[in-house]
Structures are given as C-alpha cells and as structure tokens.
Amino acid sequence: MKNLEAMSQFEDLKNSGKHIFLFSADWCPDCRVIEPVLPEIENKFKEFTFVYVDRDQFIDLCAQLDVFGIPSFIAYENGKELGRFVSKDRKTQEEIENFITGLS
C-alpha cells in the first residue's frame, strides 16, 4: 500500500486510474484490527491501487471530504468518486470486500 505524501499527490492519484484511499491513524484501534487483512484485500482487487492516508497528517483533506470517522475508504476512478465507506465504526474484511465489489 502506498502512503500519501502530499496534497498534490492526492489530486494526481484521484484523477488518474483507479484508487482506494484508506483514511486511518496510528492511534486508532479499529484501524489496527483490519491491518492484517489489508494485503489480502489488496490482492483480491488488483484493479485498484490502495493508498494510506494518515488522518492526522491530512486533517484538512479529511474535513474537505467529510471523513470524520476512521477507518474509512473512498474510491475514485479518473477523478470520479465511485463510492465511499465512511464511518467511525469498526469494519470487517467482509464489509470492506463487499464495499469494493459494489463499486463496479
């Protein structure tokens, strides 16, 4: 999984190709719970590039996108938002996979 380094990178990635942005933070216990299954999820959905967004580092981006709970996912293809799985609730591998499957 790539790490988001800069706002300009977010715009570039969002506008070219298929990306799923994972909004997370080191201190978030629900985020740690899904960490072990993320490689498997990435492997199942190779058409997407997954990008980790540190909520604390990109708090303005989170506010701009209405991401007020983590872990959260937003998918884009060539600048168009395909869908979002945004809430403060703990997410299971099945819920994440169902979200991604529903994007196509």
Residue, then its C-alpha position, 0 to 999 in steps of 0.5 A: m500500500k502506498n502512503l500519501e505524501a502530499m496534497s498534490q499527490f492526492e489530486d494526481l492519484k484521484n484523477s488518474g486510474k483507479h484508487i482506494f484511499l484508506f483514511s486511518a491513524d496510528w492511534c486508532p484501534d479499529c484501524r489496527v484490527i483490519e491491518p492484517v487483512l489489508p494485503e489480502i484485500e489488496n490482492k483480491f482487487k488488483e484493479f485498484t491501487f490502495v493508498y494510506v492516508d494518515r488522518d492526522q497528517f491530512i486533517d484538512l483533506c479529511a474535513q474537505l471530504d467529510v471523513f470524520g470517522i476512521p477507518s474509512f475508504i473512498a474510491y475514485e476512478n479518473g477523478k470520479e468518486l465511485g463510492r465511499f465507506v465512511s464511518k467511525d465504526r469498526k469494519t470487517q474484511e467482509e464489509i470492506e470486500n463487499f464495499i469494493t465489489g459494489l463499486s463496479 
